[in-house]
């Protein structure tokens, strides 16, 4: 009896695999459905919070303590979801191409919106905003510059920088006065220092990674070519010896010695 191919039956062809209704179209639909997982939903929520956060922060001229408290709540939710979406994606294998792109965009969008709005309101010096945003943009471009050679891993300093930035910006969003206003200044100072130091560390890692990748790319082709040439030469020599007729003179080496004698006695001229 003629069997129906697995592809025609809509299955994957793997032993024990359940066929997907609709064949390839059904499998594609299942792959697309994987985008709607918990980690990606949290990232989408964070993206949607950005315009809402800006409107709350700038409501009533931007100096209403009540509206700024609501803005702080939106900012805090965004920071908390940032902690959970990546963890969920890695723990439960929910990593998708959408998440890889959207997650860093959401992080930089909420932080950038907060810094720009605070500087526009006069609460935060513009140079602080430019230093932080310049560092984030520069590191993003740096990652693309060396992505063909490898990935720059997130460091402990980078995580501390993110925590310091989130804490400092959150304190500036709130309408704080007195000692708390002084405290937020120093927290922001720590955040700026960590931003610069970790940025320089990423630059160093990127340069080392690129040099190592370029060196490996330059050495690998030459090594592969040499190995292939040696194997080909040895194969040719063996074929010549095997093809020599009985009673015929054995092939001569470069110094006039017989190849067969050399293979049995060792190097030409060696002591027996």
N, C-alpha and C positions, 0 to 999 in steps of 0.2 A: 504494500500500500504506500502510495506516495505521500510523504509528510509535507505539511505546509510550513514554509520558512517562518522563523520566529518573527522576523521583521514584518511579514505580511499579516501575521496574526496579531500584531500590535504589542508583542512582548519584547523584552530586552535581549532574549536569547540566552541569558545566564541560567544555569541549573537552579531550579527552585524559585526563580523570580516570577512574580505575579505579572501577568500582562496588563499593560496600561490601556484602558479603554480609549479608542481613538488613535492608537499607534503613536507616531511621532508627534502629532498635534497634541495628544493627551499628555505626553511626557513634557512637552514644552510648556503646557499650561500649568503643570505641577511645579516646574522650575520657576515660572513667573510668580506663582503663589508664595514661594519661599521668601519673596521680598517683604511680605506682610507678616513679619515676626515682631516679637516684643522689642528687641533691640532697635530695629529700624523705626518702629512706632515712637519710641522715646526720642530718637533723633529728629523725627518729623515734628514732634511736639516742641522740641527745643527751637527748631527753625520758626515755627509759628509764634513762639513767644517773643521773638525779636521785635516785630513791629508793635506788638502789644506793650512790651516793656518800654519802648521809646515813647509811645503815646502817654503812658502813665507817668513817666519821668518828667515829661515836658508839659503835663497838664497844668492849667492855671498858672502859667508863667514859669513853671519848673521849680517853684520855691514853696509849694504847699506841702507841709509835713505829712498830711494824710495820703496824698497822691504818691509822694515819694516812698511811703511805707508800702503801698501797693506795688510800686515799681520794684522795691527791694524783694518783695515776696516772689514776683515773677523771675527776678534775677536768681534768687535762691533756688527756685524750682529748676531753672535751667542748669545751674551748677550741679544739683543733686542728680538730675537725669544724666548728666555727663559722666558721673561716677559709675552709674549702673549699666548704661547701654553697652559700653565696651566690655565690661565684665561678663554680662549675659551673653554677648556675641561669642566671646572666646570660650566660656565654660560650656555652653550648650551648642556649639558649632553652628552659630547663626550668622557667621561672617558672610557678607555679600559685597559685590562690587559697589552697590549703592551706598552701603554703610561706610565702606572705605573712603568714598568721596564726600558723602554728606556729613559725616561725623566731624571731621576737622573744619569744614565750612561752617557748621553750626557753632562750634566752639569759638571760632574767630569772629563770627557775626555778632554774637551776643556780647563778647568782650569789646570788640571794636565799637559797637553801637554805644555801649556804656561809657567808654573813654571819650569818644567824640562828643557825646551829649554833655558830659561833666565838664569838659574843657569849654564847650560852647556856652555853658551856663556860668563859667568863671570859677567853678569850684576846684578845678584841677589844671595846673599849668600845661600849656600845649606841648612843651618839650617832653613831658612825661608820656603823653599820648603818642607822640611821634617816635620816641625810643621804643616803647612796647610794641606798637604796630609795625614799626620798621623791622624790629627783630623777628616778629612772627612771620611777616612776609618774606624776609630774607631766608629764614630757615626753611620755609616751604619751597622756595625756588632752589635752595641748596639740595634738598632731598631729591628733586627732579633731576638735578645736575649729575648726581652720583647714583641714580636708581639702577642704571645698567650694571653697576659694579657691586651693588648690595644695598642693604637697608640700614640706616642709622638707627640703632635701637634707642628707645626712650630711657633716659637716665633717671636716677633718683633725684638729682638736682633739678631736672626738668619737671618732675612731679611736685617738688617743693616750690618751684617757681609758679606753677599753676595754682597751687593752694594759696600762696602769698598774694598773687594777683586777684584771685577770687575774693579773698578776705578783705583786701584793701579796697577794691572797687565797691564791694558791698557796703563797707563802712562809709564810703563817700556818697553812695546813693542815699543812705539815710541822712536825715537832717540832724546831725550830731553837733553838740556844743560842749564847751568846757573841756575837761580832761580827755573825754572821748575823741574830741576833734583833734587834740594834740596826738593822741595815740594813733589815730588813723594816718597821720602824717608819717610817723615812723614806720608803720606797717607798710605804707606805700614805698618808703625809702628802701626797705628790705626787699620788696618786690622788684623794684627797679634794679637793684644790685644783682639779684638772682637772675633777672632777665638778661643783663649784659654778660654775666659770667657764664651762664649756661649757653648763651648764644655763641660766645667765643669757643667754648668747648665743642659745640656742634661743628663749627667751622674746622677746627683741628681734626675731628673725626672724619669729616668729609674729605679733607685733603689727603689724609692717610689712606682712607678707603679707595679713593680714586687712583692714587699712585700704586697701591698694591694691585688693584684691578688691571691697570695699564701694564704693569710689569708681568703679571701672569698671562695677559693676552699676548704680549710680545714674545715670551719664552715658550709658550705652549706650541705654536705652529712649528718652530724650529726643532723642538724636541720630537714632535710627531714625525716630521720629515726624516730626521736622522734614524729613528727606529725603523721606519719603513724601508729605508735604503739598506740597512744592515740585514733585515730579514730577507729582502729580495736577493741580496748578494749571496747569502748562505744557501738559499733555495736553489739559486742558479748553479752554485758549486756542487751541491749534492746531486742535482740532475745530470750534470756533466759526468761525474764519476759513475753514476748508475747506468748511463747510456753508453759507456766505453765498452767495445766488444771484447770477448775473451781472447787473450794473447796479444791484444794491442797494447801499445805503449801507454802507460798511465799519463794523465795530464801533468804538465810541468808547472811547478810553482814559479814565483817571480825570481827565486834564486837558483833555479835549475833543479831542485829536488823534486822527487815524486810526491804528488799530493797524497796518495795512499800511504806512502812511507811516513810522511809527516803526521798523518792522523793517528798512526799506530805508535810511533816512537816519540811523539811529542814535538817540540820545536825543532826545526832543522839545526843539526849540529849539537843537539843535546847529548849528554853522556848516557850511554846505555848500561 
